[in-house]
């Protein structure tokens, strides 16, 4: 997959199928979109490209929106590779670009720079300065810019439209299994292991501590997980606490992962943590002994989870 950070794509990639959006999480609804794009690719002997933005526009315009993402940039790229995307444009979203007029985006960027045969967008897609552009405007310029708009129907399960918003909600209320079903994989966090207060080690349960950065804050609590050091294919089962560590008066959100049957130094390594099952909500214990008893119970549940 060819990666671009601007609109100056090779002539080889013009006249392609381009999908535009955030694609946060690349859930079942997105996957349906890519299946349709593959059918177009085969029928029209074309390439598949993606145009996405970093940071996500919603986060750019709302500086208070911190814990929001289902996946980070690296995960997004990895998933596009798995979907056999031919080229990916990750356009930096900044103040200057946000002021691009919708007509300029259509004529200069889509029409002249990218020159696609088909553009796949959701029906609620908005673009341009102050979100002035919409799908109707894109359709209006189809003939002039020589592209065709494709806006597939969103995928629904049990009368609920599958969306990144719905998956975030499931994670926030502890319905991890529902979120994983809509992602068609285990929700995961990639992060760098940092040195903490070593509280876990002091009570006999050493943990790898990860700052979750902009990831959505799933329901604070204890989870069954499996994890691996990035660029290493072997997963190790474990247990994780996601939250504030109220027993120790913690103030910052942290992901603490205890790996089973593991010994070694993990500091400054990158870990991928996949969430398998939600065990219980985070709570404040009266003392460390009570916490240790509860952790022992959590470990028994985790060990029994497949």
Secondary structure, 3 states (H helix, E strand, C coil): CEEECCCCCCHHHCCCEEEECCCCCCCHHHHHHHHHHHHHHHHHCCCEEEEEEECCHHHHHCCCCCCCECCCHHHHHHHHHHCCCCEEEEEECCHHHHCCCHHHHHHHHHHHHHCCCEEECCCCCCECHHHCECHHHHHHCHHHHCCEEECCCCCEECCEECCHHHHHHHHHCCCHHHHHHHHCCCCEEEEEEECCCCHHHHCCCCCEEECCCCECCCCCEEEEEEEEECCCCCCEEEEEEEECCHHHCCCCCEEEEEECCCCCCCCCCEEEEEEEEEEEECCCCCCHHHHHHHHHHHHHHHHHCC
